[in-house]
Amino acid sequence: MEKLKKKYLFLIIIAIVGILVGILFSNIISSEDSKLVSNKICEYFNNLRDDVEINYLYNLINSLKNNLFYIAIIWILGLSIIGLLLNNFILFFKSFVLGFSIGSIINIYLYRGLILSFLYIFPSLILNLIILLIMVFHANDFSINLFNVLFRKKEIHFHTLIKRYSKILLYLSIILIVSSIIEVFIMPFSIKLFSFLIK
């Protein structure tokens, strides 16, 4: 149990560091890049404020493709020893992107950005990150078991292991689908309720 806690703690630290680095990076990018990011974010929030028609189906397909792609890649990489390193990097990268989004929104809207960034990331993007973290944990665990079989000649019930590993992918994918639905249909509505903050 103590080992499990340490493994989760390690991944949580990676995620937190990724978020912090992303926030920091949003403050040190060049003025040209900053303007580009600012224009994209302002366009997104202004469209929500002005009730510009949203193509929900297109957004849902994109969200599902993006979310399920990453969880599938993590699962596949977990079937190899090299996944032990690459999956941790994916977790860091996704955390970095989340942190960069938070930092950029706050930079543009200042104190109002605190509320807007919260509405933007909660609950779907936070949930997505937690799901990725859990998937990386199990993928790393599978990679370690694979290493033990190949190099330490330990006996492991591989069939049971892969069955359990596949079930985890299935359960987390279902949660991700729900999260994508929230992201596409609920999150824009939540931001619209606070559209007076968008100027």
N, C-alpha and C positions, 0 to 999 in steps of 0.2 A: 504493500500500500504506500509506503514511504517512497519507493522508487517511482511509482506512478505519479505521485504528487510532484516529485522533482522534475520528471519529464514534462508534465503539464506546465510547471512553473517556468522551465526553460523556454517553452514555446510562447508562453504569455509574455515573457521578457522580450523575445524576438519581435512579437506583435507590437508591444508598447514602444520599443526602440524604433521600429519601422514607422509608427505614427508620428513620433516626435521628430524623427529625421525628415519626414514628409512635411510637417509643419515648418520646420526650420528652412527646408529647401524652398518652400513657397515664399520665404522672405528674402532669399539671397539670389534668386534668378535674375537675369538681366531685365532691364526695363522693357525691352522689345518683347521678350517672352512673357513678361508679366502682363503687358498690355494685351497680348494675344489670349492669354488665359482669362483675363478680366473680361474681355469682349465676349468670350464663349459663355462664361458664367452669367454675366449680365443679360445676355440674350436668352438664356434658359429661364432665369427668374422673371424677366420682363414678359416673356411669352406666357408664363403662368399667371402673372398679374393681369395681363391684358386679355386673358381668356382665349388665347390663340388655340385653335382646334388641335387636339392631340391625337395622333394616330396610335391608339392604345395597342392594337394588335401588333403593329410593327415594333413598338417599344417592348412589348412582352416577349416577342420572339428574340429580339436582340439581348434582352436581359437573361432569358433562359439559356441562349447559346453561350453567353459569356460566363454565367455562373456554373453551368453544367460542364463547360469545357475545362475550367480550372480544376473542378473536383475530380473529373475523369482523368486528367493529366496526373494529378497527385496520386490517384489510385494506381494508375499504370506504372508510374515511377516507383511506387512502393513495392512493385514486383521485382525490383532490381536493387542491388546494394547501393548504386550511385544515387538512388532516390533519397537516401538518407541526407545527402547534402543539398540536392536540388529542391526538394520539397520545403526545406527550411528557408531557402532563398525565395521561393514562391510566396510563402507566408509573409516574409519580410517585404517583398515587393507589393503585395496587396495591401499590407498595413501602411506602407509608404504612400500609396495612391490615396488611401483613405485620409491619412494625415495631410497630404498635399491639398486635397479637396477642402478639408476643414480650414486649413491655414489660408487658402486663397479666398474663400468666402468671407472669413473674418477680416482679411486685408481690404476687401472691397467695401463691405458694409459695416465695418468697425463693430461697435457694441451690438448693433442689430444682427450682425453676422453670427454672433453666438447662438441666437435663437434660430436663425435660418439654417446654420450648419447642423444644429441639433435635429431640426425637422427633416433635413436632407439625409442624414445618416441613420436616424432612428425610426422604426426598429430594423428595417430591412438590411441596410449596409452593415450594421453592427452584428446582426444575426448571421449574415453571410460570412463575416470574418470569423465568428465563433465556430461556424460549421467547417470552414477551411482549417481552423486550428485543430478541431477534433479529427478531421480527415488526415491531416498531417501527422497527428499523434499516432493514429492506427497504421498509417503507411510506414512511418518510421519503425514502429513495433514489428511490422511484417518484414521490413528490410533487415532488422536485427536478427529476427528468427531465421531468415534466409542465410545470413552471414554465419550464424551458428551451425546451420545444417551443412553448409559448403566447406567451412574452414575449421570448425571445432568438432565436426562429425557428431553433433548432438542429434538424438532421435526426436522427431516432432511429427505429430499427426497432421501431415500437410493438407489432406483432404478437409479435415475439420477446420483448419486454419483459414484456408481459402474460402470455405463456405461462410465462415463468420465475417471474413474481410469483405466478401461480396454483399452480405446483408447490410453491413455498415454503409457501404456505398449506396445501396438502394434506399435505406431509411433517410440518409442525409440528403439524397437527391430529391426525395419527396418534400422534405422541409425546405429545400432550396426553391422548389417550384412554388410553394406557398409564399416564400419570401419575395420571389420575383413578382407574384401577383400583388402583394402589398406594395412593393416598390413602384409598380406601374400605375396602380389604381388608387391606392390610399395616400402615398407620399405626396403626389402633386396636389391632392385635395387639401392635405394638412398645410402645405405651404400657402395655398390660396387663402386660407383662413387668416393668415398673417401677412397678406399681400401689402398691407399698409406699411410694412417695414421695408418694402422694395421701392427704392427711389432712384 
